[in-house]
Amino acid sequence: MATTPPTDPELTDTGARESYEHLEQAYILEYLRSQGLTLEQVRAMPAEQAKEIMRAASIYASAQMATVEARAHLVEELHGGPRAL
């Protein structure tokens, strides 16, 4: 049975993960603004309507995040691979 080695906290890149979360939230808010809405307005809507709007916002954010990730990989390739930790 294989075991995974303990993770060294100094080698874990939690800052990048947190940055992506903030970026994803920003894209969701961007989508809502493009629809003339705020998060507060969506929260005040009936649950089913809010769910549909947030689903669309999530799809938009996912597509934007995929674009960001693809561009990051391209930059890594152009500069000789991923950064060393």
Phi and psi restraints in degrees (value plus and minus 20) as a CYANA .aco file:
   2 ALA   PHI    -104.5   -64.5
   2 ALA   PSI     121.4   161.4
   3 THR   PHI    -139.0   -99.0
   3 THR   PSI     131.8   171.8
   4 THR   PHI    -113.8   -73.8
   4 THR   PSI     121.1   161.1
   5 PRO   PHI     -88.2   -48.2
   5 PRO   PSI     131.8   171.8
   6 PRO   PHI     -80.8   -40.8
   6 PRO   PSI     125.1   165.1
   7 THR   PHI    -100.6   -60.6
   7 THR   PSI     110.1   150.1
   8 ASP   PHI    -100.3   -60.3
   8 ASP   PSI      96.8   136.8
   9 PRO   PHI     -78.0   -38.0
   9 PRO   PSI     -46.5    -6.5
  10 GLU   PHI     -92.3   -52.3
  10 GLU   PSI     -41.0    -1.0
  11 LEU   PHI    -118.8   -78.8
  11 LEU   PSI     -24.3    15.7
  12 THR   PHI    -106.7   -66.7
  12 THR   PSI     104.3   144.3
  13 ASP   PHI    -113.2   -73.2
  13 ASP   PSI      55.3    95.3
  14 THR   PHI     -96.9   -56.9
  14 THR   PSI     -44.2    -4.2
  15 GLY   PHI     -82.1   -42.1
  15 GLY   PSI     -60.7   -20.7
  16 ALA   PHI     -85.1   -45.1
  16 ALA   PSI     -62.1   -22.1
  17 ARG   PHI     -82.2   -42.2
  17 ARG   PSI     -64.0   -24.0
  18 GLU   PHI     -85.0   -45.0
  18 GLU   PSI     -58.1   -18.1
  19 SER   PHI     -83.3   -43.3
  19 SER   PSI     -60.4   -20.4
  20 TYR   PHI     -84.2   -44.2
  20 TYR   PSI     -57.9   -17.9
  21 GLU   PHI     -82.2   -42.2
  21 GLU   PSI     -63.5   -23.5
  22 HIS   PHI     -85.6   -45.6
  22 HIS   PSI     -59.3   -19.3
  23 LEU   PHI     -85.4   -45.4
  23 LEU   PSI     -62.4   -22.4
  24 GLU   PHI     -81.1   -41.1
  24 GLU   PSI     -64.0   -24.0
  25 GLN   PHI     -82.3   -42.3
  25 GLN   PSI     -58.7   -18.7
  26 ALA   PHI     -83.9   -43.9
  26 ALA   PSI     -60.2   -20.2
  27 TYR   PHI     -86.6   -46.6
  27 TYR   PSI     -56.9   -16.9
  28 ILE   PHI     -83.2   -43.2
  28 ILE   PSI     -66.0   -26.0
  29 LEU   PHI     -84.4   -44.4
  29 LEU   PSI     -56.9   -16.9
  30 GLU   PHI     -81.2   -41.2
  30 GLU   PSI     -63.5   -23.5
  31 TYR   PHI     -82.3   -42.3
  31 TYR   PSI     -66.2   -26.2
  32 LEU   PHI     -79.6   -39.6
  32 LEU   PSI     -64.0   -24.0
  33 ARG   PHI     -80.5   -40.5
  33 ARG   PSI     -58.1   -18.1
  34 SER   PHI     -85.5   -45.5
  34 SER   PSI     -41.0    -1.0
  35 GLN   PHI    -117.1   -77.1
  35 GLN   PSI     -15.2    24.8
  36 GLY   PHI      55.4    95.4
  36 GLY   PSI       7.1    47.1
  37 LEU   PHI    -142.7  -102.7
  37 LEU   PSI     139.0   179.0
  38 THR   PHI    -136.0   -96.0
  38 THR   PSI     144.0   184.0
  39 LEU   PHI     -81.9   -41.9
  39 LEU   PSI     -56.7   -16.7
  40 GLU   PHI     -83.6   -43.6
  40 GLU   PSI     -59.3   -19.3
  41 GLN   PHI     -85.2   -45.2
  41 GLN   PSI     -60.8   -20.8
  42 VAL   PHI     -84.3   -44.3
  42 VAL   PSI     -61.7   -21.7
  43 ARG   PHI     -83.0   -43.0
  43 ARG   PSI     -46.5    -6.5
  44 ALA   PHI    -105.0   -65.0
  44 ALA   PSI     -28.3    11.7
  45 MET   PHI     -97.5   -57.5
  45 MET   PSI     142.1   182.1
  46 PRO   PHI     -77.2   -37.2
  46 PRO   PSI     126.0   166.0
  47 ALA   PHI     -73.0   -33.0
  47 ALA   PSI     -64.9   -24.9
  48 GLU   PHI     -86.4   -46.4
  48 GLU   PSI     -61.0   -21.0
  49 GLN   PHI     -86.0   -46.0
  49 GLN   PSI     -64.1   -24.1
  50 ALA   PHI     -82.6   -42.6
  50 ALA   PSI     -59.0   -19.0
  51 LYS   PHI     -82.6   -42.6
  51 LYS   PSI     -63.3   -23.3
  52 GLU   PHI     -85.1   -45.1
  52 GLU   PSI     -62.8   -22.8
  53 ILE   PHI     -84.8   -44.8
  53 ILE   PSI     -64.0   -24.0
  54 MET   PHI     -88.4   -48.4
  54 MET   PSI     -50.4   -10.4
  55 ARG   PHI     -84.2   -44.2
  55 ARG   PSI     -65.9   -25.9
  56 ALA   PHI     -83.8   -43.8
  56 ALA   PSI     -59.9   -19.9
  57 ALA   PHI     -84.4   -44.4
  57 ALA   PSI     -58.3   -18.3
  58 SER   PHI     -87.3   -47.3
  58 SER   PSI     -60.2   -20.2
  59 ILE   PHI     -83.7   -43.7
  59 ILE   PSI     -63.4   -23.4
  60 TYR   PHI     -80.1   -40.1
  60 TYR   PSI     -68.3   -28.3
  61 ALA   PHI     -82.3   -42.3
  61 ALA   PSI     -60.3   -20.3
  62 SER   PHI     -82.6   -42.6
  62 SER   PSI     -62.0   -22.0
  63 ALA   PHI     -84.5   -44.5
  63 ALA   PSI     -61.9   -21.9
  64 GLN   PHI     -86.1   -46.1
  64 GLN   PSI     -59.7   -19.7
  65 MET   PHI     -85.9   -45.9
  65 MET   PSI     -57.5   -17.5
  66 ALA   PHI     -82.6   -42.6
  66 ALA   PSI     -58.7   -18.7
  67 THR   PHI     -84.2   -44.2
  67 THR   PSI     -64.9   -24.9
  68 VAL   PHI     -80.9   -40.9
  68 VAL   PSI     -64.7   -24.7
  69 GLU   PHI     -84.9   -44.9
  69 GLU   PSI     -62.3   -22.3
  70 ALA   PHI     -82.2   -42.2
  70 ALA   PSI     -61.3   -21.3
  71 ARG   PHI     -85.9   -45.9
  71 ARG   PSI     -58.8   -18.8
  72 ALA   PHI     -83.2   -43.2
  72 ALA   PSI     -61.7   -21.7
  73 HIS   PHI     -85.0   -45.0
  73 HIS   PSI     -58.8   -18.8
  74 LEU   PHI     -82.3   -42.3
  74 LEU   PSI     -64.4   -24.4
  75 VAL   PHI     -82.6   -42.6
  75 VAL   PSI     -61.4   -21.4
  76 GLU   PHI     -79.9   -39.9
  76 GLU   PSI     -64.7   -24.7
  77 GLU   PHI     -82.9   -42.9
  77 GLU   PSI     -62.3   -22.3
  78 LEU   PHI     -85.7   -45.7
  78 LEU   PSI     -47.5    -7.5
  79 HIS   PHI    -124.6   -84.6
  79 HIS   PSI      -3.0    37.0
  80 GLY   PHI      69.4   109.4
  80 GLY   PSI       5.0    45.0
  81 GLY   PHI      90.0   130.0
  81 GLY   PSI     156.1   196.1
  82 PRO   PHI     -88.5   -48.5
  82 PRO   PSI     135.8   175.8
  83 ARG   PHI     -87.9   -47.9
  83 ARG   PSI     125.1   165.1
  84 ALA   PHI     -97.2   -57.2
  84 ALA   PSI     124.1   164.1
